[in-house]
Amino acid sequence: MGLEERKKKFVALLEELLKKWNYTQAQLAKQLGVSPSSLTRWLQGKIDPAALETLVFTRIAQVINLPTDSLVKSLQILEANQAPRDSSDRFTDFVEEMLAGQSQEQLGNRLGVSQKTISTWINSEQKIDPGKMPISTIALLAKEKSWTVERLLGYLGLKEQPENEADLLAQIQSQTIRLSFPSQVKLQIWFSREFENNLKKLDTQTLTQTKSNIFNDRTPLIILEEENITIASRYTADLIINLQINPDNIQVTTIPKLPQSLDNIDVLIFDISTADSPSIALIEEIDFKGNILVFADPDLSQEIIGRISNRVTEVLLKPIDWNELKARVYFS
């Protein structure tokens, strides 16, 4: 697959997303974490998908529900005859991205160079060596993109490793998108300031004990209707902080990805807010020998609560008093 064919296939993929989800360009740009002007350039076939930042590329794969490897193969990013991109190619791509939404003259004014210089950077047959540019120009380019200089140097292949926390954070963010939803939840909890503050409330002497003495070994599975980091993190944090459930034992999934076997699970946890929740049908048909808990919205009708009450261990109306749950046998 040649460059132009790869661009066309990338444009077709984006157009399919717009049609499938009935998105406007602005809505799709927001989903992909890019500016509307950048998406417009993509749809015009002006960007080689092979030149996209890893963070952006993996986000596209996530939105279309494809493994990143599959998207790489589909667009033939690693075709055998593709020459490796050097610093000059990356620099040209970077400048072209900067021109999304502004003219060459405007960008030149912001960087303190002429419009002719900008044109030379992207149109000259002679390759530009960014390593020989004044550091002031590189610094202004990084600032224009809201990057650090170190991150831009790394992108251009002029520096192999991130040198400070900001660049390391950018690298972590890029890798995080590749994690599965349950792993993202665990990472979110680990970073959560609320979790950190609540953890400090635990007795200092208790924290010096082994994990087996701090946490109990119940294995709960939180089943959500869709991947929602906020809801999953809240439940997981409460299970750890208030009920001292071992973090390694807590599992999170969605209804479509429910594991075939639940033999190693002690407690199922459902979150139900509406009468048409797909969790209700699942509860009525699921074959599970352990305890089933439903955390229900207080506005949920008594009819629905009655329908599921004989299928579950307990229906708990929000907000939940987690201190009361400590005495429940299914968490002891």
BAZA-284163 format. One line per 5 residues: number of its first residue (from 1); for each residue y, z, x of C-alpha. Coordinates in Angstrom, 1 decimal. Each point is the difference from the previous one (the first is absolute). Layout:
% BAZA-284163
NUM> Y,Z,X; ...
% end
This chain:
% BAZA-284163
1> 0.0,0.0,0.0; 3.3,-1.1,1.5; 3.3,1.9,-0.2; 1.4,-1.9,-3.1; -3.3,0.3,-1.9
6> 0.0,3.8,0.7; 3.5,0.3,-1.2; -0.9,-1.9,-3.2; -3.0,2.2,-0.6; 2.1,3.1,0.4
11> 2.6,-1.4,-2.4; -2.8,-0.7,-2.6; -1.3,3.6,0.5; 3.5,1.4,-0.8; 0.5,-2.3,-3.0
16> -3.4,1.1,-1.3; 1.1,3.6,0.2; 3.2,-0.7,-1.9; -2.0,-1.7,-2.7; -2.9,2.4,-0.2
21> 2.2,3.2,-0.3; 2.8,-1.8,-1.8; 2.4,1.3,2.7; 3.5,-1.1,0.7; 0.7,-0.7,3.6
26> 2.0,3.2,0.3; -3.0,2.0,-1.4; -2.5,-1.6,2.4; 2.4,0.5,2.9; 0.2,3.7,-0.9
31> -3.8,0.2,-0.2; -0.3,-1.6,3.5; 2.7,2.2,1.5; 2.2,-2.9,1.0; 3.5,-1.3,-1.0
36> 0.2,-2.6,-2.8; 1.7,-2.4,2.5; -3.0,0.4,2.3; -2.4,-0.8,-2.8; 2.1,-3.0,-0.9
41> -0.4,-1.4,3.5; -3.8,0.6,-0.2; -0.2,-1.9,-3.3; 2.0,-2.8,1.6; -2.7,-0.3,2.7
46> 2.3,1.0,2.8; -2.2,2.8,1.4; -3.3,-0.3,1.8; -2.2,2.9,-1.4; -1.5,0.3,3.4
51> 3.4,1.3,1.2; 0.4,2.7,-2.6; 0.1,3.6,1.2; -3.3,1.8,-0.4; 1.5,2.6,-2.3
56> 1.2,-2.8,-2.4; -3.2,-2.0,0.3; -2.2,2.9,-0.9; 2.2,0.9,-2.9; -0.4,-3.5,-1.4
61> -3.8,0.4,0.4; 0.2,3.3,-1.9; 2.1,-1.5,-2.9; -2.5,-2.9,-0.5; -2.9,2.5,0.3
66> -1.6,-1.7,3.1; -1.2,1.6,3.2; 2.4,-1.0,2.8; -2.8,-1.7,1.9; -0.7,-2.2,-3.1
71> 3.7,-1.1,-0.2; 0.0,-0.7,3.8; -3.0,-2.3,-0.5; 1.3,-1.6,-3.1; 3.3,-1.0,1.7
76> -2.0,-0.8,3.2; 2.4,2.2,2.1; -2.4,0.0,2.9; -1.0,-3.7,0.1; -1.6,-1.0,3.3
81> 2.7,-2.5,1.0; 3.0,2.2,-0.8; 1.9,0.8,3.2; 1.0,3.7,0.4; 3.6,0.7,-1.0
86> 2.2,1.0,2.9; 3.2,1.9,0.2; 2.1,-3.1,-0.6; -1.9,-0.9,-3.2; 0.3,3.6,-1.3
91> 3.7,0.1,0.8; 0.6,-3.2,-2.0; -2.0,1.4,-2.9; 2.0,3.2,0.2; 3.4,-1.8,0.0
96> -1.1,-2.3,-2.9; -0.8,3.2,-2.0; 3.4,1.3,0.8; 1.5,-3.1,-1.5; -1.5,0.7,-3.5
101> 3.1,0.7,-2.1; 2.7,-0.8,2.6; 1.3,-3.0,1.9; -0.4,-0.7,3.7; 3.7,0.6,0.3
106> -0.2,3.4,-1.7; -2.9,1.1,2.1; 1.8,-1.2,3.1; 3.0,2.1,-0.9; -2.1,3.1,-0.5
111> -1.7,-0.5,3.4; 3.1,-1.1,1.9; -1.2,-3.5,0.8; 1.0,-3.4,-1.3; -1.6,-2.0,-2.8
116> -1.0,-2.5,2.6; -2.0,2.7,1.9; -1.9,0.9,-3.2; -0.8,-3.6,-0.7; -1.3,-0.4,3.6
121> -2.2,3.0,-0.4; -1.9,-1.5,-3.0; 0.3,-3.8,0.6; 0.0,-0.5,3.7; -3.0,-1.9,1.5
126> 0.3,2.2,3.0; -1.5,3.4,-0.6; 2.2,3.0,0.1; -1.1,2.9,2.2; 1.1,3.2,-1.7
131> -0.9,2.0,3.1; 3.0,-1.6,1.7; 2.5,0.8,-2.7; 2.6,2.7,0.3; -1.3,3.3,-1.3
136> 3.1,0.3,-2.2; -1.2,-3.1,-1.9; -3.5,1.4,-0.4; 1.4,3.3,-1.2; 2.2,-1.7,-2.6
141> -2.9,-2.0,-1.3; -2.1,3.1,-0.3; 2.9,1.7,-1.8; 0.3,-2.9,-2.4; -3.6,0.5,-1.0
146> 0.3,3.8,0.0; -2.5,0.1,2.8; 0.1,1.9,3.3; 0.4,-1.9,3.2; -3.5,1.1,1.0
151> -1.6,-1.3,-3.1; 1.7,-3.4,0.4; -1.1,-0.2,3.6; -3.6,0.8,-1.1; 0.2,-2.7,-2.7
156> 1.2,-2.6,2.5; -2.8,0.9,2.4; 2.4,1.4,2.6; -1.4,3.5,-0.2; -3.6,0.9,-0.9
161> 0.2,3.6,-1.2; 2.4,1.8,-2.3; 2.2,2.3,2.0; 1.4,2.5,-2.5; -0.8,1.6,-3.4
166> 1.8,-2.6,-2.0; -2.1,-2.8,1.4; -3.2,2.0,-0.2; 0.9,0.7,-3.7; 0.3,-3.8,-0.6
171> -3.4,-0.5,1.6; -1.5,2.7,-2.2; 1.5,-1.4,-3.1; -1.5,-3.4,0.8; -3.4,1.5,0.4
176> 0.2,2.3,-3.0; 0.2,-3.0,-2.4; -3.5,-1.0,1.2; -1.5,3.3,-1.1; -2.0,0.3,-3.2
181> 1.7,1.8,-3.0; -1.9,3.3,0.5; 0.9,0.0,3.7; 3.7,-0.7,-0.9; -0.2,3.0,-2.3
186> -1.3,2.3,2.7; 2.7,-1.2,2.4; 2.7,0.5,-2.7; -1.2,3.6,-0.4; 0.0,0.6,3.7
191> 3.6,-1.1,0.2; 1.2,1.7,-3.2; 2.7,2.5,0.6; -0.9,1.8,-3.2; -3.6,0.4,1.3
196> 1.3,1.2,3.4; 2.3,2.6,-1.6; -2.7,1.3,-2.4; -2.5,0.2,2.9; 2.3,2.4,1.8
201> -0.4,2.4,-3.0; -3.6,0.5,1.0; -0.7,3.2,1.9; 0.4,-0.6,3.7; -3.1,1.9,0.8
206> -2.0,-2.1,-2.4; 1.1,-3.1,1.8; -1.6,1.2,3.2; -3.4,0.1,-1.7; -2.3,-3.0,0.0
211> 0.3,-2.7,-2.6; -3.3,1.2,-1.6; 1.6,3.4,-0.7; 3.3,-1.4,-1.3; -1.3,-2.7,-2.3
216> -2.8,-0.1,-2.6; -2.4,-2.9,0.0; 0.4,-1.4,-3.5; 0.1,-3.8,-0.1; 2.5,-1.3,-2.6
221> 0.6,-3.7,-0.8; 3.4,-0.9,-1.5; -0.3,-3.1,-2.2; 3.3,-1.8,-0.7; 0.7,-3.0,-2.2
226> 1.8,-1.8,2.8; 0.9,0.6,3.6; 2.9,2.5,-0.1; 0.7,1.8,3.2; 2.4,2.5,-1.7
231> -2.6,1.2,-2.6; -2.9,0.0,2.5; 2.0,2.0,2.6; 1.1,2.6,-2.6; -3.5,0.7,-1.1
236> -1.4,0.0,3.5; 2.7,2.4,1.3; -0.6,2.4,-2.9; -3.7,0.0,0.5; 0.5,0.9,3.7
241> 2.9,2.4,-0.3; -0.8,1.9,-3.2; -3.8,-0.2,-0.2; -0.8,-0.3,3.8; -2.2,-3.0,-0.4
246> -1.0,-1.5,3.3; 2.2,-3.1,0.5; -2.9,-1.9,1.4; -1.9,0.4,-3.2; 2.7,-1.4,-2.3
251> -0.5,-3.6,-1.1; 2.3,-2.3,-1.9; -0.8,-3.2,-1.8; 1.0,-2.2,-2.9; -2.1,-1.0,-3.0
256> -0.7,-3.5,1.2; -1.2,1.4,3.4; -2.1,2.9,-1.4; -2.9,0.5,2.4; -3.5,-0.9,-1.4
261> -1.4,3.4,0.9; 1.6,3.3,-0.8; -2.8,2.2,1.3; 2.1,1.6,2.7; 2.9,0.9,-2.3
266> 0.4,3.4,-1.7; 3.1,-0.6,-2.1; 1.6,-3.0,-1.6; 3.7,0.2,-0.6; 1.7,-2.4,-2.5
271> 3.8,-0.3,-0.7; 0.6,-1.2,-3.5; 3.5,-0.6,-1.4; -0.4,-2.5,-2.8; -2.4,-0.6,-3.0
276> -0.9,-3.5,1.4; -1.0,1.3,3.5; -3.1,-1.7,1.3; -1.1,3.4,1.3; -0.9,0.9,-3.6
281> -2.6,-2.7,-0.3; -1.4,0.8,3.4; -0.4,3.7,-0.9; -1.9,-0.9,-3.1; -2.5,-2.1,1.8
286> -0.3,1.5,3.5; -3.3,1.7,1.0; 1.0,2.9,2.2; -1.8,3.4,0.4; 2.9,1.9,1.5
291> 3.2,1.3,-1.5; 2.6,-2.4,-1.5; 3.6,1.2,-0.2; 2.8,-1.8,-1.9; 3.6,0.7,0.8
296> 1.7,-1.3,-3.1; 3.6,-0.6,-1.0; 1.1,2.6,-2.6; 1.0,-2.8,-2.4; -3.6,-1.3,-0.1
301> -1.2,0.1,-3.6; -2.5,2.6,-1.1; -2.2,-2.9,-1.2; -0.4,-1.3,3.5; -0.5,3.5,1.5
306> -2.7,0.6,-2.6; -1.7,-3.3,0.8; -0.4,0.9,3.7; -0.4,3.8,-0.3; -3.8,-0.2,-0.6
311> -0.4,-2.2,3.0; 2.0,2.0,2.6; -0.1,3.5,1.4; 3.6,0.7,-0.8; 3.3,-1.7,-1.2
316> 3.0,1.5,1.8; 3.5,-0.7,-1.3; 2.8,-0.6,2.5; 1.7,1.6,1.6; -2.9,1.7,1.7
321> -0.1,3.6,1.1; -2.1,-0.4,3.1; -0.2,3.7,0.6; -2.0,0.3,-3.2; -2.4,-2.6,1.1
326> -1.1,2.1,3.0; -2.2,2.0,-2.3; -1.8,-3.0,-1.5; -3.6,-0.2,1.0; 0.2,-3.7,0.8
331> 2.5,0.7,2.8; -1.6,3.2,1.4
% end
